[in-house]
Amino acid sequence: MGSTGAEVPVLLVRDLLVEFGTGDGRLRAVRGVDLDVRRGELVALLGESGSGKSVTARAVMGLTEPGQTVEATEMRLSGTDLLTSTERARRALRGRRMSLVMQDALSALNPVLSIGDQLGELFRVHERSSRRVARRRAAEMLSLVGISDPGRRVDQYPHQFSGGMRQRILIAMAIALEPDLLIADEPTTALDVTVQAQILELLDRLREQLGMGVLLITHDLGVVSEVADRLFVMYAGRIVETGAAAEVLDHPRHPYTRALLRSVPQAGDLGRDLLTIPGSPPSPAQVPAGCSFHPRCTLAVDRCLSERPLLELVEVGRGAACHRSEELSDAAAI
């Protein structure tokens, strides 16, 4: 489903570090993250809330906050060096070559402007289109994301659309200029199951139709299993497992991934207690020594308490950061 490895990745990130200034000093939220997304590929970044997923996305987009620092060995968008780009150049890239879809569609849309005005502004600003042309293009985008009667609805306001429709409008705004990279940050949160499926199907269709790379940020394993080509599992600001989505979900090589899978309700579990991961993810200010997951891990040994495992190749196309990943390769251990 993805592109060939010979192509330049749409997104290439190496050794990403993100820190925030606090009253007690510097707080590191993202710790040495490597990511890549190829053209036409949908890559999922999976983890619990607080793992650093959204911070990673905003760092890639160049959306930093006061007191925040972003460092990396390499960060490129289709070959363009994002680390050496000026803030003005990064602003020009946002929307045209990379876009971000947030989860709260109602807050993201301006309630006093029509959808046509908000969508059309992209074409007026970036392509110098006339208002008439911009309105027509806006209606075309509504049609592309599956909103019926776009010629009429383009003049309506956000409150006149359902939550799922507003999410489709945000996606339409993100892809209007056909970017190389679309980052979708929890785009199905707070939507019912049927609408979630429709949004995922839409993202899957658009990445194939437009040939863009998609980085899907989620905590939902159901979402991942439906559409992802590859998977990066994140915990406490680090990537702990990566590989083809089907392989990672069928045969996890990290205890955290395995625990996430076991905590998902199954049809045959009726009447049984739901398995949970004990404890909570660590605060970025209190990440334990050694493996960050060891306080919650049922497989932890003494080495895990003092020595941080590196993300290493465990088989072709698979990486895991676990001292016991070889044992997890045995199906009997799952």
C-alpha positions as CSV (number, residue, x, y, z in Angstrom):
1,M,0.0,0.0,0.0
2,G,2.9,2.4,0.7
3,S,5.5,3.7,-1.7
4,T,8.8,2.0,-2.5
5,G,11.6,2.6,-0.1
6,A,13.7,4.2,-2.8
7,E,11.5,7.4,-2.8
8,V,12.3,10.4,-0.6
9,P,9.9,10.1,2.4
10,V,7.2,12.7,2.7
11,L,8.3,13.1,6.4
12,L,11.7,12.1,7.9
13,V,12.4,12.8,11.6
14,R,15.5,11.7,13.4
15,D,16.2,12.1,17.1
16,L,13.5,14.6,17.9
17,L,13.7,16.2,21.3
18,V,11.0,18.6,22.7
19,E,11.4,20.4,26.0
20,F,9.2,22.8,27.9
21,G,10.5,25.4,30.4
22,T,8.9,25.1,33.9
23,G,9.5,26.8,37.2
24,D,11.5,23.7,38.2
25,G,13.7,23.7,35.0
26,R,13.4,22.0,31.7
27,L,10.8,19.2,31.2
28,R,11.5,16.8,28.3
29,A,8.2,15.6,26.7
30,V,9.7,13.9,23.6
31,R,12.9,12.0,23.8
32,G,14.8,10.9,20.7
33,V,11.9,10.1,18.4
34,D,12.5,8.8,14.9
35,L,9.6,8.8,12.4
36,D,9.1,8.5,8.7
37,V,6.1,8.6,6.4
38,R,6.1,7.7,2.7
39,R,3.9,9.1,0.0
40,G,0.6,7.4,-0.2
41,E,1.1,5.7,3.1
42,L,-0.9,5.9,6.3
43,V,1.3,5.6,9.4
44,A,-0.3,5.5,12.9
45,L,1.4,6.9,16.0
46,L,-0.2,5.0,18.9
47,G,-0.1,5.5,22.6
48,E,-2.0,6.5,25.8
49,S,-2.8,10.1,26.6
50,G,0.4,11.9,27.8
51,S,2.8,9.8,25.8
52,G,3.9,12.7,23.6
53,K,2.1,12.1,20.4
54,S,0.4,15.5,19.9
55,V,3.6,17.3,21.1
56,T,5.5,15.4,18.3
57,A,2.9,16.4,15.7
58,R,3.0,20.1,16.7
59,A,6.8,20.1,16.7
60,V,6.8,18.7,13.1
61,M,4.3,21.5,12.1
62,G,6.5,24.1,13.8
63,L,3.6,25.1,16.2
64,T,5.7,25.7,19.3
65,E,4.7,27.4,22.5
66,P,6.6,30.1,24.5
67,G,9.4,28.4,26.5
68,Q,9.3,25.3,24.3
69,T,12.5,24.1,22.4
70,V,12.6,21.6,19.6
71,E,15.8,19.9,18.5
72,A,16.5,17.1,16.0
73,T,19.3,15.6,14.1
74,E,17.1,15.7,11.0
75,M,13.6,16.9,10.1
76,R,12.6,17.0,6.4
77,L,9.4,17.4,4.5
78,S,9.7,15.9,1.0
79,G,13.4,16.8,1.1
80,T,12.9,20.3,2.5
81,D,15.0,20.9,5.7
82,L,12.5,22.0,8.3
83,L,15.3,22.7,10.9
84,T,16.9,25.4,8.8
85,S,13.7,26.9,7.5
86,T,12.7,30.3,8.8
87,E,9.4,30.8,10.7
88,R,8.1,32.6,7.6
89,A,9.0,29.7,5.4
90,R,7.4,27.2,7.9
91,R,4.2,29.3,7.8
92,A,4.2,29.1,4.0
93,L,4.6,25.3,4.2
94,R,1.6,24.9,6.6
95,G,-1.6,24.3,4.6
96,R,0.2,24.1,1.2
97,R,2.6,21.2,1.9
98,M,1.7,20.0,5.3
99,S,-1.6,20.2,7.2
100,L,-2.9,19.3,10.7
101,V,-6.4,18.1,11.5
102,M,-7.3,18.6,15.1
103,Q,-10.0,16.6,17.1
104,D,-12.2,19.5,18.2
105,A,-14.0,20.5,15.0
106,L,-16.4,22.9,16.7
107,S,-13.6,24.9,18.3
108,A,-11.5,24.9,15.2
109,L,-14.1,26.4,13.0
110,N,-15.1,30.1,13.2
111,P,-18.8,30.2,14.2
112,V,-19.5,33.6,12.6
113,L,-18.1,32.8,9.1
114,S,-19.8,30.5,6.6
115,I,-18.0,27.3,5.7
116,G,-17.5,28.7,2.1
117,D,-15.7,31.7,3.5
118,Q,-13.5,29.6,5.7
119,L,-12.6,27.1,3.0
120,G,-12.4,29.7,0.4
121,E,-9.9,31.8,2.3
122,L,-7.3,29.1,1.6
123,F,-7.7,29.6,-2.1
124,R,-7.9,33.4,-1.8
125,V,-4.7,33.6,0.3
126,H,-2.5,30.9,-1.2
127,E,-3.7,31.0,-4.8
128,R,-4.9,34.5,-5.1
129,S,-8.3,33.2,-6.3
130,S,-11.3,35.5,-6.7
131,R,-14.2,35.2,-4.2
132,R,-16.3,33.5,-6.9
133,V,-13.6,31.0,-7.8
134,A,-12.8,30.4,-4.1
135,R,-16.5,29.6,-3.4
136,R,-16.7,27.2,-6.3
137,R,-13.5,25.4,-5.1
138,A,-14.9,25.3,-1.6
139,A,-18.0,23.5,-2.8
140,E,-15.8,21.1,-4.7
141,M,-13.9,20.3,-1.5
142,L,-17.1,19.6,0.4
143,S,-18.2,17.2,-2.4
144,L,-14.8,15.5,-2.2
145,V,-15.2,14.7,1.5
146,G,-18.7,13.4,1.0
147,I,-21.0,16.3,2.0
148,S,-24.1,16.2,-0.1
149,D,-25.6,19.3,-1.8
150,P,-22.3,21.2,-1.5
151,G,-23.6,24.1,-3.6
152,R,-26.1,24.9,-0.9
153,R,-24.2,23.9,2.2
154,V,-21.2,25.9,1.3
155,D,-23.1,29.0,2.5
156,Q,-24.1,27.4,5.9
157,Y,-22.4,27.9,9.3
158,P,-20.6,25.4,11.5
159,H,-23.6,25.0,13.9
160,Q,-25.7,23.8,11.0
161,F,-23.5,20.7,10.6
162,S,-23.3,17.5,12.8
163,G,-20.0,16.6,14.6
164,G,-19.1,14.1,11.9
165,M,-19.8,16.7,9.1
166,R,-17.7,19.3,10.9
167,Q,-14.8,16.8,11.1
168,R,-15.2,16.2,7.3
169,I,-15.0,20.0,6.8
170,L,-11.7,20.2,8.8
171,I,-10.3,17.4,6.6
172,A,-11.5,19.3,3.5
173,M,-9.6,22.4,4.8
174,A,-6.5,20.4,5.5
175,I,-6.4,18.8,2.0
176,A,-7.6,21.7,0.0
177,L,-4.2,22.6,-1.3
178,E,-3.2,18.9,-1.7
179,P,-0.3,18.8,0.8
180,D,2.4,16.2,0.8
181,L,1.7,15.4,4.5
182,L,-1.6,15.3,6.5
183,I,-1.3,14.9,10.2
184,A,-4.6,13.8,11.8
185,D,-4.6,14.2,15.6
186,E,-7.2,12.0,17.1
187,P,-9.7,12.9,14.3
188,T,-12.4,10.4,15.5
189,T,-12.5,11.3,19.2
190,A,-16.0,12.0,20.5
191,L,-17.7,10.6,17.4
192,D,-19.9,7.6,17.4
193,V,-18.6,4.3,16.1
194,T,-20.4,4.6,12.7
195,V,-19.1,8.1,12.1
196,Q,-15.6,7.1,13.2
197,A,-15.6,4.4,10.5
198,Q,-16.8,6.9,7.9
199,I,-14.0,9.4,8.8
200,L,-11.3,6.6,8.7
201,E,-12.6,5.4,5.3
202,L,-12.5,9.0,4.1
203,L,-8.8,9.4,5.2
204,D,-7.9,6.1,3.6
205,R,-9.6,7.0,0.3
206,L,-8.1,10.5,0.2
207,R,-4.5,9.3,0.8
208,E,-4.8,7.0,-2.1
209,Q,-6.6,9.5,-4.3
210,L,-4.3,12.4,-3.6
211,G,-1.1,10.4,-3.0
212,M,-0.3,12.2,0.2
213,G,1.3,10.7,3.3
214,V,-0.9,10.5,6.4
215,L,0.3,10.5,10.0
216,L,-2.6,9.4,12.2
217,I,-2.3,10.1,15.9
218,T,-4.5,7.9,18.1
219,H,-4.9,5.9,21.3
220,D,-7.5,3.6,19.7
221,L,-6.3,0.2,18.5
222,G,-9.5,-0.3,16.6
223,V,-8.7,2.8,14.5
224,V,-5.1,1.5,13.8
225,S,-6.2,-2.0,12.7
226,E,-8.6,-0.6,10.2
227,V,-6.4,1.7,8.1
228,A,-2.7,1.8,9.1
229,D,0.1,0.5,6.9
230,R,2.8,1.0,9.6
231,L,2.7,1.6,13.3
232,F,4.8,3.5,15.8
233,V,4.0,2.8,19.4
234,M,4.9,5.6,21.8
235,Y,5.4,5.5,25.6
236,A,6.7,8.3,27.9
237,G,8.0,10.4,25.0
238,R,9.8,7.5,23.2
239,I,9.1,5.1,20.4
240,V,9.1,1.6,21.9
241,E,7.9,-0.5,18.9
242,T,7.5,0.0,15.2
243,G,6.7,-2.1,12.1
244,A,4.0,-3.1,9.7
245,A,0.7,-2.6,11.5
246,A,-0.6,-6.1,10.9
247,E,2.6,-7.7,12.2
248,V,2.8,-5.5,15.3
249,L,-0.8,-6.1,16.2
250,D,-0.6,-9.9,15.5
251,H,2.8,-10.4,17.2
252,P,3.9,-7.5,19.4
253,R,7.5,-7.4,20.4
254,H,7.1,-5.0,23.4
255,P,5.2,-5.6,26.6
256,Y,3.5,-2.2,26.3
257,T,2.0,-3.1,22.9
258,R,1.0,-6.5,24.2
259,A,-0.7,-4.9,27.2
260,L,-2.6,-2.4,25.0
261,L,-3.9,-5.3,22.8
262,R,-4.9,-7.3,25.9
263,S,-6.9,-4.4,27.3
264,V,-9.2,-4.2,24.2
265,P,-12.5,-5.9,24.8
266,Q,-13.1,-9.0,22.7
267,A,-16.4,-10.6,21.6
268,G,-15.6,-13.8,23.5
269,D,-14.8,-11.9,26.8
270,L,-18.4,-11.4,27.8
271,G,-18.7,-11.9,31.6
272,R,-14.9,-11.8,32.2
273,D,-13.0,-9.0,33.9
274,L,-11.4,-6.6,31.4
275,L,-7.6,-6.8,31.5
276,T,-6.0,-3.4,32.3
277,I,-2.5,-2.0,32.5
278,P,-1.7,-1.4,36.1
279,G,-0.7,2.1,37.1
280,S,-0.5,5.2,34.9
281,P,2.0,6.6,32.3
282,P,4.7,8.6,34.0
283,S,4.7,12.3,34.1
284,P,7.5,13.8,31.9
285,A,8.9,15.3,35.0
286,Q,9.2,11.9,36.7
287,V,10.2,9.3,34.1
288,P,11.8,6.3,35.9
289,A,15.3,5.2,35.3
290,G,15.9,2.3,32.9
291,C,12.9,1.2,30.8
292,S,10.1,3.8,31.3
293,F,7.5,1.0,31.3
294,H,9.1,-1.2,33.9
295,P,6.9,-0.1,36.9
296,R,3.8,-1.3,34.9
297,C,5.4,-4.3,33.2
298,T,4.8,-7.9,34.2
299,L,7.9,-9.1,32.4
300,A,10.4,-6.6,34.0
301,V,13.7,-8.0,35.4
302,D,16.5,-6.2,37.3
303,R,18.1,-5.0,34.1
304,C,15.0,-3.2,33.1
305,L,15.2,-1.0,36.3
306,S,18.6,0.4,35.5
307,E,19.3,0.1,31.8
308,R,17.2,1.9,29.2
309,P,16.6,-0.4,26.1
310,L,17.4,1.1,22.7
311,L,15.0,0.8,19.8
312,E,16.7,-1.9,17.8
313,L,16.0,-4.0,14.8
314,V,14.4,-7.3,15.9
315,E,13.6,-8.5,12.4
316,V,13.3,-7.0,8.9
317,G,11.1,-3.9,9.1
318,R,10.5,-4.4,12.9
319,G,12.0,-2.4,15.8
320,A,11.5,-2.8,19.6
321,A,13.0,-1.2,22.7
322,C,12.8,-4.1,25.1
323,H,15.4,-6.3,26.8
324,R,13.1,-9.3,26.4
325,S,11.8,-8.7,22.9
326,E,13.3,-12.0,21.7
327,E,11.2,-13.9,24.3
328,L,8.1,-12.0,23.0
329,S,8.8,-13.4,19.5
330,D,7.6,-16.8,20.8
331,A,3.9,-17.0,20.2
332,A,3.5,-18.9,23.5
333,A,4.7,-15.8,25.4
334,I,1.9,-13.7,24.1
